[in-house]
Amino acid sequence: MNTIIPTSFCHCPISKLGTTFSTPRYTQFRTKTIKIHANSNEVDTQTVEERTEEESQNNGASNISTPSSTVPALDKDLKKVVQKTAATFAPRASTATKNPAVPGTVLYTVFEVQGYLSMLLGGALSFNFLFPSNEPDIWRLMGMWSIWMFTIPSLRARDCSKNEKEALNYLFLIIPLLNIIIPFFWKSFAVVWSADTVAFFGMYAWKLGWLQKED
């Protein structure tokens, strides 16, 4: 009897049944959980990709819109600087009363004729038609600077429009630069006066819209 009992317990079929039933259930449960986690990860990756695409589109739209918004800001700042500089150094009325040289008055016409007449006289002096001389003299020098010294102050003295005032403010700063830089390359009073005239009418055409087509 002592020899039979240990052998019967060793060969008991219960342990075999336990192993056969436990392993399939465990493997099935693991495969199901792996599938569930895989599906959830796919959903998460899809949502993340959609968010990144939307963010990239928004960033692209913002990058496209920023250059167009910076251009008006720079133009506005440049206008402020030019207006402040011209108001500081350009001749202006000594009193704070309203400008009497309004359109339609005699004073308005006098300033306008004076401005353009001084431009023509300056050209005649620069080209050596008036007071001719073979050497550079004060008359030719005054002709070269006539637009800056007489034409622009006369036209600014009128009660002109906002765009014309901006054009004259720009010219008050540009013409001295031309008169200083051009003689380094071409020593000619006539060339300097011609460049000032081109700059004058070019600025007027830009600010007053002379070259814009009407609809």
ABEGO torsion letter per residue (X at the ends): XAAAAAAAAAABAAAAAAAAAAAAAAAAAAAAAAAAAAAAAAAAAAAAAAAAAAAAAAAAAAAAAAAAAAAAAAAAAAAAAAAAAAAAABBBBABABBBABBBGBAAAAAAAAAAAAAAAAAAAAAAGABGBBABBBAAAAAAAAAAAAAAAAAAAABBBBAAAAAAAAAAAAAAAAAAAAAAAABBBAAAAAAAAAAAAAAAAAAAAGAABBBX
